Amino acid sequence: MSRNSRPRRISDCTAGGFRPNARAPHQRHRAEGADQAFVIGVLTSAADFERARAWRVTDAPDYERYLADTAELLAEAQRRFDTVRARMFHPQDFAEFCVLHGLDPAESAARDRYLINPPLQTQLLAYQGEELAGDFVPRLVRARENGLTLCHADLLLDGGLYEGAGGGAGEADEEHGRWVRAAHQRGTEVFRRMLVGAGAGVYELRLRLDAPGGRLSAAARILQWEDGVVRINDEDLELVCAVLCAGLALELPGVAVLHGSQGSAAACGEYRPAAWAWSSGGPDWAPAARPVRLDGVAAQPGYSLGTVC
């Protein structure tokens, strides 16, 4: 996998900025010695667009025009800024944020504060020219869901997922940080062994843990080539490894299913349906004791991860 073992820490984007006619909520920032960054909130459905009308988020007459205006704004931002990031502009989240902080949702400053709210930075995605109405808008929706799960996992780990347990302020904090890092490395290795054992193919991983405060869930679409190269969205990889980390660190009961089409074009286009299941009730993952059905997907007990190099 192409990512480091620790989740990334996304730097803040602070205030500033021009506001074009589309009036999409956004921020720009150039910190001392840093790249110039642009962040924008995107309404991801016609229903959200209608709800946001009262806040004058956009001048567009309908959602289709809004998406076109936003695509133009993103293209312009790519030309003008070093880094462009986006996140879902969720009306309910925004309304609750304004009530909590005593803000007027119709004011642009309220939208700016909502976009750069540090606890929600995990919902940001880098924009690299993707078609907005294609895969990128669904990714923004998933990034919000992923971000909420990451915050839950981080809370269960006492802030150790991102902050290194207090930044090494004391011996106890350093020990906690080592504990979380070790669990994260183990979780990353569990995921790697699942993929190595599966071999080339197109898969989806579904993962669910029973945790205090509610279930922790993760899903990721994976393309694995014959040479072992893996294609997976960064935000999905981050979520899977974080959930595995929390499960192993806290010994939470859980189940994982990897399913899809096993095979490759190099094998004369032979593809075989495959579905494997693993479970965990302690410090490790093992083949499920019996067939599993998770989110409508039926799977047989998986291969032993201990036998995968």
N, C-alpha and C positions, 0 to 999 in steps of 0.2 A: 504494500500500500504506500501511496505517495505522501501521506501525511505524517507529521511527527507524532510521538506517542501522547503528548499532552495537548489538550484542547487549546485553540488559539485564543488570545486575549485581544479583542477588537478595541482599538483606540477610539476615544471619543471624538466626535465632530461637533464643534461648538459654533456659536452664532455668527451671523453676518448676512450679507447677501442681497443679490438682485432678485426680483420677483417678476417673471414674465406674465403675459396675459393669461396663461393657463392657470396661474395662481396655485399650482400644485405645491403642497407643503414641502419645504426643503431647507437645507442649511449648507453653508460652505465655510471652510476654515483653512487657514495656513498657520500652523504652529511653528515656533522657532526651530529651524532645521528640519522641518517635516514637509512631506508632500502636501499639495493643496487637494482637499477632499470635498466632495459634494455628496449629500445624502438627501434622499427624497422618499416621501411616503406615497404609496400607490393604492388607490381604491381597487379592490380585486373582484367586484361584482356589481351588477346593475342595482341590486338592492342596497348595497353600501353606498353607491353613488347617490341614490335618491335620499338616503338618510342624511348624507353630508351636505346636501344642497343648502339647508338652513344655515350652515356655518360658512358659506361662501368660499368653500375650498377651491372651487373651479368656476369658470365662466362658461364651460361647455354646455350645450343644450341637452345632450344625452350622453350615455355611457360610451357609445361608439366614438363620438367626437372627443370625449375625454381621453380615451385610450390613444387616439391619434395624436392629440396635443401632447400627452405625456411622452409618447415615443419620440416626438420632435424635441421635446425638452431634454430627454436623456441623450439623444444624439448630439445636441448642442453642448450638453455638459461634458460628454466624452471629448469634444474638441477643446474645451476650455480648462478642464480640470485633470489632475494627475490620477485621481481615484474617484470612481463613481459607485455609490452604494445605494441600495433601496431596501425598503421594508414595507410590509403590509400596513396600510392605514386602516385600522380596525375601529369602526365607529363606536362600538360599545366600550372598548378599551380606552379610547380617547375621551369619551364622555365621563367615564369613571375617574380617569386621570385628572380631568378638569375639576370635578367635584372634590377630589382629594386635596388638590392644591389651590382651590379657590380661584380658578381661572375662568375667563370667558371663552367658550369654545369658538366664538366667531372672530376672536383676535388671532392674528397671525403668530404673535409671540407664544400663544398657548400651543399652537401646532408645532412650532419650533422646539419648545421645551419637551413636548411629547416625543418627538422624533429622536432627540438625543438623550432621553432618559436612560441613565447608565444600566439599570437592571434589565432593560430591553435591548441592549446592544447585541445580544446573541441572535436577534431576529434579522440583523442586517445581512444582505447578500451583495457581493460584488457584481456590478453590471458590466458586461463585456460585449455589448452589442447584440444580445439575443433579441429575437422577435418578442415584443412585449406580450401580445395576446396568445402566443404559442405556449412554450414550456415555462416561461419566466413567471407569469402570473400564478400558475399553480405552485411553482417553487416558493413564491412569496407566502402563499397560504401555509404550505408545509413548514416554512421557516418560522412562522409565528408559533405553530403548534410545537415544533422542535424546541424553540426558545423557552416556552413555558415548561416543557419537560426538563430542559437543562437547568432552569432555575430551581425546580423541585429537587432534582438530583443534587445540585450544589447545596441546597438547604439541608438535605439529609446528611451531607458530608461536612456540615459545619463550615461551609465556605471554602473548603479545601480544593474544590474542582478547579477554581480559577485563581484564587488568591494565594495558593501555597500555604493555606492555614495561617494567615496573619503575617506573611512575609518574613517568617523567621524571627519574630519578636522575642521568642523565648524558647527554652528547651522543649517545653510541651508542644509549642506550635511547630517547631522543627520536626519533632517526632510525628505529629499528626500529618504534616506535609509529606514526609517519607511514606507514611502508611497509605495516603491517597495516591501518591505517585506509583507505588508498588501495585496497588489494586488496578490502576489505570493500565499499567504495562501488562498485567495479567489479562485484563479484559481485551486489550488490543491483540494479544497473542491468541486468545480463544477465537476471536473473529478471524484472524489470519488462518488458523488451522481449519476452521470451517470451510473457508474458501479454497485452500490448498487441497483438501480432501475432495471437494466437489469437482475440481478441474475446470476446464474451459466450458463456457456456457453463458446463458443469460438467466439471472436469478433475481429473486426478491427475498430479503430476510425480514422476518417478522419476529419481534422480541417483546415479551411482556413479563414484568415483575410485579409481585404483590409487595407494596411498600407502604410504610406509614404515610397517611395523608392521601392515599389513592394509588392506583396502578401507575407504574412507569412503563411507557410503551415506545417502541422505535420501529421504523421500517426503512428499508433502503433498497433501491434498485441497483443491480450490480451487473456489469459486463466484464467477463474474464476471458482473456485471450489465451491461445495455446502456450505462449511463452511466459504466462503468469502475470502479465500486466493487467491491472484492474482499473476499470473506469467506474467511479462512484462520485456523486456530488459531495463536495467537502462538508456541507452542513449535515448530510445524512451520515457520513462517516463519523463526524464529531459526536453526533447524538448516540449512535450505536455504541461507540467506545465509552461514552460517559455513562450510559445506562448499565453496560456490563461492569464498569468500574464500581458504580454504586451497589450493584447486586453482589459482587464478590467481596467488597469491603464490609458490607453489612450482613452478608450471608442471607440474602433475601430469596425466597422461593420464586422460581420463574420457569418459563418455557420459551424456546426459540425454534422457529421453523425456517428452513432454507429450501425454497422450491423454485422450479422453473424448468428450463430446457438445457440438458447437459449435452455437450458435443461442440463441434466447431466445423467451419467450412473446410478446414484442412482434412477432415475425416469424411470427405465426399458429401458434406452437407448432412451428415447423420446427426439428428437431434433426438434425444430421449427425454420424456417427462421424468422429473425427479422431485422428490420431496423428503427431506430428512428432519427429524425432530430431536432436540436435546432438552434436558431439564436440569435445574440446579436447585438445591435446597441448602447449600452450604458454601464452602470455599472453592468449589469447582463446578464444571459442567460435564455431563455424561450423557450418553444416549438415553432417550426417554425409555421408561420401563415398559411402555405400551404405545400403540398407535395414538396419535394426537390430532385434534382438530382445532386450529387456531384461526380466528377470523374467517371461517368458512373453508380453510385450506386443510386437507387431510394429509398427514405425513406419517411415515413409518419411523421407528427408532433409527437414529443416525449412526454413523460410524464413530468409533472411539477416537476422540481428539488426541489422546495420548500416543496413538500410533502414527500420527501425521507429523512429518518433519517440517 
